[in-house]
Amino acid sequence: MRIATFNVNSVTARLPRLLAWLESSGTDVLCIQETKCSAEQFPHAELRELGYESAVNATGRWNGVALLSKVGLDDVVLGLPGGPDYEGVQEPRAISATCGGVRVWSVYVPNGREVEHDHYGYKLEWFRSLTTAVAQDAAGPRPFAVLGDFNVAPTDEDVYDPAVFAGLTHVTPAERAALEALRGAGLSDVLPRPLKYDRPYTYWDYRQLAFPKNRGMRIDLVYGNEPFTKAVTDAYVDREERKGKGASDHAPVVVDLDLDR
């Protein structure tokens, strides 16, 4: 089974590229973040033509997550159970389902904006709720993984220059401690290999030639429990999909599983 996660930065704007990538990559299950559309606008019909069932948690212009699967899409749960509200609503940042015997979550963790901003506190609270929500599945016997845009670089090795990010979100001790707590629930970081250069960055800003200069960050992560990680045969960042006109500012992270291992 091939499972991937991809912050598409607008599924409607990126649809031709997304459909082409799905056809060429052989992906069985895709976790999507930042759909930037409503559930009604989501391209279920186009994806069905490629053989994918789809489920989406999205309400409009911002945020939004989805799951696509060729191997079944069962027991779908929209949202983060027990998760916090922001400005009076629970944002569409999580969706989970069982696909081919693997329980997967697609998550789009809040950005945090600035350390002094109330969105930063919301981000940390969201992480605490996520850790609680996944604990039972993480400790269970079924392959289980949380995939998505976590908006945190786990270590200084996961940013091109730590000095550039000093004092900013995505690298603070509290955010990294939140990731550590998530791992403490029974999950491990599935580290992908880079297809170019020495670090598996997954995000590059559109500005200041960040991509050609490889000034990136690794913030799109795959956290799996022991049955999941034991089944991993390969993992890589598909950096090629970040190239060219109309690309997302993120690249897909792809994980291959042999569930019979």
C-alpha positions as protocol buffer text, in pm:
chain_id: "A"
residue {
  index: 1
  type: MET
  ca { x: 0 y: 0 z: 0 }
}
residue {
  index: 2
  type: ARG
  ca { x: 121 y: 350 z: -83 }
}
residue {
  index: 3
  type: ILE
  ca { x: 6 y: 626 z: 155 }
}
residue {
  index: 4
  type: ALA
  ca { x: 91 y: 992 z: 107 }
}
residue {
  index: 5
  type: THR
  ca { x: 25 y: 1330 z: 263 }
}
residue {
  index: 6
  type: PHE
  ca { x: 9 y: 1652 z: 66 }
}
residue {
  index: 7
  type: ASN
  ca { x: -75 y: 2011 z: 159 }
}
residue {
  index: 8
  type: VAL
  ca { x: -214 y: 2111 z: -181 }
}
residue {
  index: 9
  type: ASN
  ca { x: -272 y: 2479 z: -93 }
}
residue {
  index: 10
  type: SER
  ca { x: -615 y: 2485 z: -267 }
}
residue {
  index: 11
  type: VAL
  ca { x: -752 y: 2169 z: -422 }
}
residue {
  index: 12
  type: THR
  ca { x: -945 y: 2362 z: -687 }
}
residue {
  index: 13
  type: ALA
  ca { x: -646 y: 2570 z: -796 }
}
residue {
  index: 14
  type: ARG
  ca { x: -424 y: 2262 z: -798 }
}
residue {
  index: 15
  type: LEU
  ca { x: -673 y: 2007 z: -936 }
}
residue {
  index: 16
  type: PRO
  ca { x: -513 y: 1935 z: -1277 }
}
residue {
  index: 17
  type: ARG
  ca { x: -175 y: 1886 z: -1113 }
}
residue {
  index: 18
  type: LEU
  ca { x: -326 y: 1678 z: -832 }
}
residue {
  index: 19
  type: LEU
  ca { x: -506 y: 1445 z: -1073 }
}
residue {
  index: 20
  type: ALA
  ca { x: -191 y: 1402 z: -1281 }
}
residue {
  index: 21
  type: TRP
  ca { x: 18 y: 1331 z: -972 }
}
residue {
  index: 22
  type: LEU
  ca { x: -229 y: 1073 z: -844 }
}
residue {
  index: 23
  type: GLU
  ca { x: -220 y: 892 z: -1179 }
}
residue {
  index: 24
  type: SER
  ca { x: 160 y: 893 z: -1201 }
}
residue {
  index: 25
  type: SER
  ca { x: 243 y: 821 z: -836 }
}
residue {
  index: 26
  type: GLY
  ca { x: 36 y: 508 z: -780 }
}
residue {
  index: 27
  type: THR
  ca { x: -91 y: 639 z: -447 }
}
residue {
  index: 28
  type: ASP
  ca { x: -356 y: 424 z: -276 }
}
residue {
  index: 29
  type: VAL
  ca { x: -441 y: 661 z: 10 }
}
residue {
  index: 30
  type: LEU
  ca { x: -384 y: 1036 z: 14 }
}
residue {
  index: 31
  type: CYS
  ca { x: -420 y: 1271 z: 308 }
}
residue {
  index: 32
  type: ILE
  ca { x: -487 y: 1626 z: 185 }
}
residue {
  index: 33
  type: GLN
  ca { x: -455 y: 1950 z: 378 }
}
residue {
  index: 34
  type: GLU
  ca { x: -554 y: 2308 z: 302 }
}
residue {
  index: 35
  type: THR
  ca { x: -833 y: 2225 z: 59 }
}
residue {
  index: 36
  type: LYS
  ca { x: -948 y: 2590 z: 65 }
}
residue {
  index: 37
  type: CYS
  ca { x: -1295 y: 2496 z: -56 }
}
residue {
  index: 38
  type: SER
  ca { x: -1630 y: 2396 z: 84 }
}
residue {
  index: 39
  type: ALA
  ca { x: -1739 y: 2033 z: 103 }
}
residue {
  index: 40
  type: GLU
  ca { x: -1977 y: 2102 z: -186 }
}
residue {
  index: 41
  type: GLN
  ca { x: -1695 y: 2236 z: -403 }
}
residue {
  index: 42
  type: PHE
  ca { x: -1467 y: 1938 z: -340 }
}
residue {
  index: 43
  type: PRO
  ca { x: -1396 y: 1743 z: -666 }
}
residue {
  index: 44
  type: HIS
  ca { x: -1549 y: 1408 z: -564 }
}
residue {
  index: 45
  type: ALA
  ca { x: -1658 y: 1328 z: -922 }
}
residue {
  index: 46
  type: GLU
  ca { x: -1318 y: 1387 z: -1080 }
}
residue {
  index: 47
  type: LEU
  ca { x: -1148 y: 1176 z: -815 }
}
residue {
  index: 48
  type: ARG
  ca { x: -1405 y: 900 z: -855 }
}
residue {
  index: 49
  type: GLU
  ca { x: -1309 y: 875 z: -1220 }
}
residue {
  index: 50
  type: LEU
  ca { x: -959 y: 780 z: -1104 }
}
residue {
  index: 51
  type: GLY
  ca { x: -1099 y: 517 z: -868 }
}
residue {
  index: 52
  type: TYR
  ca { x: -1083 y: 715 z: -542 }
}
residue {
  index: 53
  type: GLU
  ca { x: -1344 y: 737 z: -275 }
}
residue {
  index: 54
  type: SER
  ca { x: -1317 y: 1068 z: -94 }
}
residue {
  index: 55
  type: ALA
  ca { x: -1420 y: 1223 z: 234 }
}
residue {
  index: 56
  type: VAL
  ca { x: -1374 y: 1588 z: 321 }
}
residue {
  index: 57
  type: ASN
  ca { x: -1395 y: 1814 z: 624 }
}
residue {
  index: 58
  type: ALA
  ca { x: -1408 y: 2165 z: 482 }
}
residue {
  index: 59
  type: THR
  ca { x: -1623 y: 2472 z: 523 }
}
residue {
  index: 60
  type: GLY
  ca { x: -1496 y: 2730 z: 280 }
}
residue {
  index: 61
  type: ARG
  ca { x: -1205 y: 2946 z: 183 }
}
residue {
  index: 62
  type: TRP
  ca { x: -951 y: 2852 z: 451 }
}
residue {
  index: 63
  type: ASN
  ca { x: -821 y: 2530 z: 608 }
}
residue {
  index: 64
  type: GLY
  ca { x: -993 y: 2204 z: 512 }
}
residue {
  index: 65
  type: VAL
  ca { x: -870 y: 1843 z: 508 }
}
residue {
  index: 66
  type: ALA
  ca { x: -962 y: 1535 z: 308 }
}
residue {
  index: 67
  type: LEU
  ca { x: -891 y: 1166 z: 260 }
}
residue {
  index: 68
  type: LEU
  ca { x: -879 y: 982 z: -73 }
}
residue {
  index: 69
  type: SER
  ca { x: -864 y: 604 z: -97 }
}
residue {
  index: 70
  type: LYS
  ca { x: -863 y: 326 z: -353 }
}
residue {
  index: 71
  type: VAL
  ca { x: -864 y: 60 z: -82 }
}
residue {
  index: 72
  type: GLY
  ca { x: -1175 y: 148 z: 117 }
}
residue {
  index: 73
  type: LEU
  ca { x: -1287 y: 445 z: 322 }
}
residue {
  index: 74
  type: ASP
  ca { x: -1467 y: 328 z: 635 }
}
residue {
  index: 75
  type: ASP
  ca { x: -1563 y: 469 z: 974 }
}
residue {
  index: 76
  type: VAL
  ca { x: -1501 y: 829 z: 872 }
}
residue {
  index: 77
  type: VAL
  ca { x: -1480 y: 1082 z: 1155 }
}
residue {
  index: 78
  type: LEU
  ca { x: -1489 y: 1453 z: 1077 }
}
residue {
  index: 79
  type: GLY
  ca { x: -1302 y: 1685 z: 1312 }
}
residue {
  index: 80
  type: LEU
  ca { x: -1088 y: 1646 z: 1621 }
}
residue {
  index: 81
  type: PRO
  ca { x: -1290 y: 1487 z: 1903 }
}
residue {
  index: 82
  type: GLY
  ca { x: -1265 y: 1713 z: 2205 }
}
residue {
  index: 83
  type: GLY
  ca { x: -1070 y: 1969 z: 2007 }
}
residue {
  index: 84
  type: PRO
  ca { x: -1069 y: 2340 z: 2087 }
}
residue {
  index: 85
  type: ASP
  ca { x: -1264 y: 2612 z: 1911 }
}
residue {
  index: 86
  type: TYR
  ca { x: -1108 y: 2920 z: 1762 }
}
residue {
  index: 87
  type: GLU
  ca { x: -1322 y: 3231 z: 1757 }
}
residue {
  index: 88
  type: GLY
  ca { x: -1625 y: 3022 z: 1848 }
}
residue {
  index: 89
  type: VAL
  ca { x: -1594 y: 2739 z: 1594 }
}
residue {
  index: 90
  type: GLN
  ca { x: -1400 y: 2418 z: 1555 }
}
residue {
  index: 91
  type: GLU
  ca { x: -1202 y: 2469 z: 1238 }
}
residue {
  index: 92
  type: PRO
  ca { x: -1193 y: 2186 z: 980 }
}
residue {
  index: 93
  type: ARG
  ca { x: -844 y: 2059 z: 1057 }
}
residue {
  index: 94
  type: ALA
  ca { x: -882 y: 1683 z: 1105 }
}
residue {
  index: 95
  type: ILE
  ca { x: -1043 y: 1384 z: 941 }
}
residue {
  index: 96
  type: SER
  ca { x: -987 y: 1014 z: 1002 }
}
residue {
  index: 97
  type: ALA
  ca { x: -1090 y: 686 z: 841 }
}
residue {
  index: 98
  type: THR
  ca { x: -990 y: 323 z: 798 }
}
residue {
  index: 99
  type: CYS
  ca { x: -838 y: 244 z: 458 }
}
residue {
  index: 100
  type: GLY
  ca { x: -740 y: -111 z: 371 }
}
residue {
  index: 101
  type: GLY
  ca { x: -702 y: -205 z: 735 }
}
residue {
  index: 102
  type: VAL
  ca { x: -495 y: 101 z: 825 }
}
residue {
  index: 103
  type: ARG
  ca { x: -643 y: 375 z: 1041 }
}
residue {
  index: 104
  type: VAL
  ca { x: -524 y: 715 z: 917 }
}
residue {
  index: 105
  type: TRP
  ca { x: -571 y: 1075 z: 1019 }
}
residue {
  index: 106
  type: SER
  ca { x: -518 y: 1374 z: 793 }
}
residue {
  index: 107
  type: VAL
  ca { x: -439 y: 1680 z: 1005 }
}
residue {
  index: 108
  type: TYR
  ca { x: -368 y: 2044 z: 938 }
}
residue {
  index: 109
  type: VAL
  ca { x: -230 y: 2178 z: 1264 }
}
residue {
  index: 110
  type: PRO
  ca { x: -290 y: 2550 z: 1332 }
}
residue {
  index: 111
  type: ASN
  ca { x: -7 y: 2775 z: 1218 }
}
residue {
  index: 112
  type: GLY
  ca { x: 29 y: 2968 z: 1542 }
}
residue {
  index: 113
  type: ARG
  ca { x: 108 y: 3293 z: 1357 }
}
residue {
  index: 114
  type: GLU
  ca { x: 323 y: 3463 z: 1624 }
}
residue {
  index: 115
  type: VAL
  ca { x: 434 y: 3350 z: 1968 }
}
residue {
  index: 116
  type: GLU
  ca { x: 244 y: 3637 z: 2129 }
}
residue {
  index: 117
  type: HIS
  ca { x: -74 y: 3571 z: 1929 }
}
residue {
  index: 118
  type: ASP
  ca { x: -370 y: 3384 z: 2076 }
}
residue {
  index: 119
  type: HIS
  ca { x: -347 y: 3151 z: 1774 }
}
residue {
  index: 120
  type: TYR
  ca { x: -22 y: 3017 z: 1920 }
}
residue {
  index: 121
  type: GLY
  ca { x: -198 y: 2915 z: 2242 }
}
residue {
  index: 122
  type: TYR
  ca { x: -473 y: 2763 z: 2031 }
}
residue {
  index: 123
  type: LYS
  ca { x: -210 y: 2563 z: 1842 }
}
residue {
  index: 124
  type: LEU
  ca { x: -68 y: 2416 z: 2161 }
}
residue {
  index: 125
  type: GLU
  ca { x: -416 y: 2335 z: 2290 }
}
residue {
  index: 126
  type: TRP
  ca { x: -498 y: 2169 z: 1957 }
}
residue {
  index: 127
  type: PHE
  ca { x: -189 y: 1950 z: 1991 }
}
residue {
  index: 128
  type: ARG
  ca { x: -294 y: 1845 z: 2341 }
}
residue {
  index: 129
  type: SER
  ca { x: -638 y: 1746 z: 2214 }
}
residue {
  index: 130
  type: LEU
  ca { x: -484 y: 1555 z: 1924 }
}
residue {
  index: 131
  type: THR
  ca { x: -256 y: 1359 z: 2157 }
}
residue {
  index: 132
  type: THR
  ca { x: -552 y: 1260 z: 2373 }
}
residue {
  index: 133
  type: ALA
  ca { x: -770 y: 1172 z: 2074 }
}
residue {
  index: 134
  type: VAL
  ca { x: -518 y: 937 z: 1909 }
}
residue {
  index: 135
  type: ALA
  ca { x: -382 y: 766 z: 2220 }
}
residue {
  index: 136
  type: GLN
  ca { x: -604 y: 457 z: 2204 }
}
residue {
  index: 137
  type: ASP
  ca { x: -539 y: 388 z: 1835 }
}
residue {
  index: 138
  type: ALA
  ca { x: -169 y: 465 z: 1873 }
}
residue {
  index: 139
  type: ALA
  ca { x: -137 y: 199 z: 2143 }
}
residue {
  index: 140
  type: GLY
  ca { x: -351 y: -55 z: 1959 }
}
residue {
  index: 141
  type: PRO
  ca { x: -259 y: -354 z: 1741 }
}
residue {
  index: 142
  type: ARG
  ca { x: -389 y: -207 z: 1414 }
}
residue {
  index: 143
  type: PRO
  ca { x: -155 y: -7 z: 1186 }
}
residue {
  index: 144
  type: PHE
  ca { x: -226 y: 357 z: 1262 }
}
residue {
  index: 145
  type: ALA
  ca { x: -76 y: 688 z: 1149 }
}
residue {
  index: 146
  type: VAL
  ca { x: -131 y: 1061 z: 1176 }
}
residue {
  index: 147
  type: LEU
  ca { x: -20 y: 1236 z: 860 }
}
residue {
  index: 148
  type: GLY
  ca { x: -30 y: 1598 z: 757 }
}
residue {
  index: 149
  type: ASP
  ca { x: 100 y: 1948 z: 786 }
}
residue {
  index: 150
  type: PHE
  ca { x: 203 y: 1980 z: 1151 }
}
residue {
  index: 151
  type: ASN
  ca { x: 342 y: 2333 z: 1115 }
}
residue {
  index: 152
  type: VAL
  ca { x: 635 y: 2236 z: 1339 }
}
residue {
  index: 153
  type: ALA
  ca { x: 990 y: 2147 z: 1239 }
}
residue {
  index: 154
  type: PRO
  ca { x: 1086 y: 1869 z: 1484 }
}
residue {
  index: 155
  type: THR
  ca { x: 1455 y: 1966 z: 1514 }
}
residue {
  index: 156
  type: ASP
  ca { x: 1699 y: 2230 z: 1397 }
}
residue {
  index: 157
  type: GLU
  ca { x: 1805 y: 1985 z: 1125 }
}
residue {
  index: 158
  type: ASP
  ca { x: 1458 y: 2029 z: 976 }
}
residue {
  index: 159
  type: VAL
  ca { x: 1508 y: 2396 z: 881 }
}
residue {
  index: 160
  type: TYR
  ca { x: 1764 y: 2533 z: 640 }
}
residue {
  index: 161
  type: ASP
  ca { x: 1900 y: 2788 z: 889 }
}
residue {
  index: 162
  type: PRO
  ca { x: 1790 y: 2781 z: 1255 }
}
residue {
  index: 163
  type: ALA
  ca { x: 1908 y: 3139 z: 1307 }
}
residue {
  index: 164
  type: VAL
  ca { x: 1653 y: 3266 z: 1056 }
}
residue {
  index: 165
  type: PHE
  ca { x: 1369 y: 3119 z: 1266 }
}
residue {
  index: 166
  type: ALA
  ca { x: 1488 y: 3230 z: 1609 }
}
residue {
  index: 167
  type: GLY
  ca { x: 1194 y: 3360 z: 1811 }
}
residue {
  index: 168
  type: LEU
  ca { x: 938 y: 3253 z: 1549 }
}
residue {
  index: 169
  type: THR
  ca { x: 671 y: 2988 z: 1555 }
}
residue {
  index: 170
  type: HIS
  ca { x: 730 y: 2639 z: 1410 }
}
residue {
  index: 171
  type: VAL
  ca { x: 1054 y: 2590 z: 1604 }
}
residue {
  index: 172
  type: THR
  ca { x: 978 y: 2696 z: 1962 }
}
residue {
  index: 173
  type: PRO
  ca { x: 1048 y: 2461 z: 2253 }
}
residue {
  index: 174
  type: ALA
  ca { x: 677 y: 2444 z: 2338 }
}
residue {
  index: 175
  type: GLU
  ca { x: 579 y: 2335 z: 1986 }
}
residue {
  index: 176
  type: ARG
  ca { x: 854 y: 2074 z: 1976 }
}
residue {
  index: 177
  type: ALA
  ca { x: 748 y: 1953 z: 2320 }
}
residue {
  index: 178
  type: ALA
  ca { x: 396 y: 1909 z: 2181 }
}
residue {
  index: 179
  type: LEU
  ca { x: 538 y: 1683 z: 1910 }
}
residue {
  index: 180
  type: GLU
  ca { x: 734 y: 1491 z: 2173 }
}
residue {
  index: 181
  type: ALA
  ca { x: 414 y: 1439 z: 2371 }
}
residue {
  index: 182
  type: LEU
  ca { x: 245 y: 1307 z: 2057 }
}
residue {
  index: 183
  type: ARG
  ca { x: 528 y: 1060 z: 2007 }
}
residue {
  index: 184
  type: GLY
  ca { x: 492 y: 966 z: 2372 }
}
residue {
  index: 185
  type: ALA
  ca { x: 141 y: 841 z: 2296 }
}
residue {
  index: 186
  type: GLY
  ca { x: 301 y: 558 z: 2099 }
}
residue {
  index: 187
  type: LEU
  ca { x: 395 y: 713 z: 1764 }
}
residue {
  index: 188
  type: SER
  ca { x: 725 y: 743 z: 1579 }
}
residue {
  index: 189
  type: ASP
  ca { x: 840 y: 988 z: 1313 }
}
residue {
  index: 190
  type: VAL
  ca { x: 867 y: 811 z: 976 }
}
residue {
  index: 191
  type: LEU
  ca { x: 1162 y: 1002 z: 834 }
}
residue {
  index: 192
  type: PRO
  ca { x: 1146 y: 1023 z: 454 }
}
residue {
  index: 193
  type: ARG
  ca { x: 1448 y: 1028 z: 229 }
}
residue {
  index: 194
  type: PRO
  ca { x: 1510 y: 1334 z: 11 }
}
residue {
  index: 195
  type: LEU
  ca { x: 1517 y: 1285 z: -364 }
}
residue {
  index: 196
  type: LYS
  ca { x: 1769 y: 1570 z: -390 }
}
residue {
  index: 197
  type: TYR
  ca { x: 2010 y: 1736 z: -148 }
}
residue {
  index: 198
  type: ASP
  ca { x: 2072 y: 1598 z: 199 }
}
residue {
  index: 199
  type: ARG
  ca { x: 1761 y: 1698 z: 395 }
}
residue {
  index: 200
  type: PRO
  ca { x: 1400 y: 1593 z: 333 }
}
residue {
  index: 201
  type: TYR
  ca { x: 1237 y: 1934 z: 339 }
}
residue {
  index: 202
  type: THR
  ca { x: 867 y: 1939 z: 254 }
}
residue {
  index: 203
  type: TYR
  ca { x: 789 y: 2312 z: 237 }
}
residue {
  index: 204
  type: TRP
  ca { x: 954 y: 2604 z: 62 }
}
residue {
  index: 205
  type: ASP
  ca { x: 819 y: 2959 z: 66 }
}
residue {
  index: 206
  type: TYR
  ca { x: 714 y: 3103 z: -269 }
}
residue {
  index: 207
  type: ARG
  ca { x: 922 y: 3415 z: -201 }
}
residue {
  index: 208
  type: GLN
  ca { x: 1290 y: 3496 z: -248 }
}
residue {
  index: 209
  type: LEU
  ca { x: 1368 y: 3190 z: -463 }
}
residue {
  index: 210
  type: ALA
  ca { x: 1339 y: 2967 z: -159 }
}
residue {
  index: 211
  type: PHE
  ca { x: 1277 y: 2651 z: -359 }
}
residue {
  index: 212
  type: PRO
  ca { x: 1566 y: 2672 z: -609 }
}
residue {
  index: 213
  type: LYS
  ca { x: 1793 y: 2775 z: -322 }
}
residue {
  index: 214
  type: ASN
  ca { x: 1656 y: 2484 z: -113 }
}
residue {
  index: 215
  type: ARG
  ca { x: 1569 y: 2710 z: 179 }
}
residue {
  index: 216
  type: GLY
  ca { x: 1308 y: 2475 z: 316 }
}
residue {
  index: 217
  type: MET
  ca { x: 1152 y: 2321 z: 624 }
}
residue {
  index: 218
  type: ARG
  ca { x: 1031 y: 1972 z: 713 }
}
residue {
  index: 219
  type: ILE
  ca { x: 685 y: 2032 z: 858 }
}
residue {
  index: 220
  type: ASP
  ca { x: 478 y: 1771 z: 672 }
}
residue {
  index: 221
  type: LEU
  ca { x: 513 y: 1463 z: 888 }
}
residue {
  index: 222
  type: VAL
  ca { x: 407 y: 1100 z: 917 }
}
residue {
  index: 223
  type: TYR
  ca { x: 370 y: 967 z: 1271 }
}
residue {
  index: 224
  type: GLY
  ca { x: 292 y: 597 z: 1292 }
}
residue {
  index: 225
  type: ASN
  ca { x: 247 y: 340 z: 1565 }
}
residue {
  index: 226
  type: GLU
  ca { x: 463 y: 28 z: 1586 }
}
residue {
  index: 227
  type: PRO
  ca { x: 248 y: -192 z: 1357 }
}
residue {
  index: 228
  type: PHE
  ca { x: 257 y: 88 z: 1099 }
}
residue {
  index: 229
  type: THR
  ca { x: 630 y: 163 z: 1118 }
}
residue {
  index: 230
  type: LYS
  ca { x: 718 y: -208 z: 1103 }
}
residue {
  index: 231
  type: ALA
  ca { x: 536 y: -226 z: 770 }
}
residue {
  index: 232
  type: VAL
  ca { x: 724 y: 69 z: 615 }
}
residue {
  index: 233
  type: THR
  ca { x: 946 y: -34 z: 322 }
}
residue {
  index: 234
  type: ASP
  ca { x: 1024 y: 315 z: 190 }
}
residue {
  index: 235
  type: ALA
  ca { x: 944 y: 681 z: 254 }
}
residue {
  index: 236
  type: TYR
  ca { x: 1042 y: 982 z: 48 }
}
residue {
  index: 237
  type: VAL
  ca { x: 960 y: 1344 z: -30 }
}
residue {
  index: 238
  type: ASP
  ca { x: 840 y: 1381 z: -389 }
}
residue {
  index: 239
  type: ARG
  ca { x: 1028 y: 1704 z: -443 }
}
residue {
  index: 240
  type: GLU
  ca { x: 956 y: 1700 z: -817 }
}
residue {
  index: 241
  type: GLU
  ca { x: 592 y: 1789 z: -751 }
}
residue {
  index: 242
  type: ARG
  ca { x: 704 y: 2122 z: -599 }
}
residue {
  index: 243
  type: LYS
  ca { x: 851 y: 2226 z: -933 }
}
residue {
  index: 244
  type: GLY
  ca { x: 694 y: 2424 z: -1212 }
}
residue {
  index: 245
  type: LYS
  ca { x: 404 y: 2658 z: -1270 }
}
residue {
  index: 246
  type: GLY
  ca { x: 107 y: 2630 z: -1038 }
}
residue {
  index: 247
  type: ALA
  ca { x: 276 y: 2408 z: -779 }
}
residue {
  index: 248
  type: SER
  ca { x: 183 y: 2403 z: -412 }
}
residue {
  index: 249
  type: ASP
  ca { x: 443 y: 2540 z: -173 }
}
residue {
  index: 250
  type: HIS
  ca { x: 455 y: 2191 z: -18 }
}
residue {
  index: 251
  type: ALA
  ca { x: 571 y: 1859 z: -162 }
}
residue {
  index: 252
  type: PRO
  ca { x: 401 y: 1524 z: -100 }
}
residue {
  index: 253
  type: VAL
  ca { x: 549 y: 1281 z: 151 }
}
residue {
  index: 254
  type: VAL
  ca { x: 504 y: 923 z: 30 }
}
residue {
  index: 255
  type: VAL
  ca { x: 521 y: 607 z: 242 }
}
residue {
  index: 256
  type: ASP
  ca { x: 520 y: 250 z: 111 }
}
residue {
  index: 257
  type: LEU
  ca { x: 386 y: -26 z: 335 }
}
residue {
  index: 258
  type: ASP
  ca { x: 404 y: -405 z: 321 }
}
residue {
  index: 259
  type: LEU
  ca { x: 130 y: -504 z: 561 }
}
residue {
  index: 260
  type: ASP
  ca { x: 232 y: -872 z: 541 }
}
residue {
  index: 261
  type: ARG
  ca { x: 577 y: -812 z: 692 }
}
